[in-house]
């Protein structure tokens, strides 16, 4: 299996890197400090113009259709500069992909061009609830049929970028008598639907530029064509799309950790102690060598998962392995990079403390590291 990038993939990577360096990096600290949605929306408009809001969407619907490997490369480069922007791009791409995968032609023609073009700033994935995070099949949100319509009631939590999203993909119980996980359906809910309320942004440790919200659904009346996919078959859709989302989060962790390590490496080459650059000390050299090696292993796992998905092959276990490795080793890499910089790494004058805060959640969202181990072990024991 070759890991050499083709010309199109290199172009996507270079374009993302140039945008990250020229646009995202100069504003990343301000976006983190203020959470100003106008900064984020400006980024998303420009990324839509570059084709990054529909990387795996067919050109017929306004997408770039460049494949999962290019998607992974793009998210990594964006995350090196701004994790908040990168996660928004990743989640919105995931929403567009689920619409493309199971939506009707009417649904695809209506929503995908708006997501890809930036007419909608993004989409949100509404699965988790306060009592149904790692166990989403335990959700309580209900959709009840009334005539030809559906009436939706419930709440979803930890929803990325809900305040600026144009559409929500929402999972709800439609057959409460069915076995757990079997009576769940998937709905497309426009953000302006009466009864939809986006609560104030949560106060988070990191990725503060990407708002995370609770979304309430109170007697939301949805037409019959809001149902996406088969009735009562929505849970397996969620499981499949979460596997793809894990490639995005692994890629994001690679970007943040890579930026942290590069910054610390350059710092210790310049910083003098005992009359010598810190980089001359073998103990620090070994710290760098170990972290770069582990992140390279994570990169290869992530590319493998991306390539399998792009080829239409089973990829869920590889995606879990990639996310587990990239997020756990990425967290470690950021803390080692901070340690290499000593007290300066702890100061907000330098970006290391932001990298450390931003990467922490990668081992939690899109399935915790513990859940990834459950998925991997289940696959191994079925062999």
Secondary structure, DSSP 8 states (H G I E B T S, - for coil): ------HHHHHHHHHHHHHIIIIIHHHHHHHHHH--HHHHHHHHHHHHHTTTTSTTS-GGGT-----HHHHHHHHHHHHHH-HHHHHHHHHHHHHHHHHHHH--HHHHHHHHHHHHHTSS--EEEE--BTTBSS-GGG---EEEEETTEEEEEEEEEEEETTTT-SEEEEEEES-TTS-TTTSEEEEEEETTSTTEEE------SS-TTS-EEEEEEEEEEE-GGGEESSTTBHHHHHHHHHHHHHHHHHHHHHHHHHHHHHHHHHHHHH-EETTEEGGG-HHHHHHHHHHHHHHHHHHHHHHHHHHHHHTT---HHHHHHHHHHHHHHHHHHHHHHHHHTGGGGGSTTSTHHHHHHHHHGGGTTTS-HHHHHHHHHHHHHH-
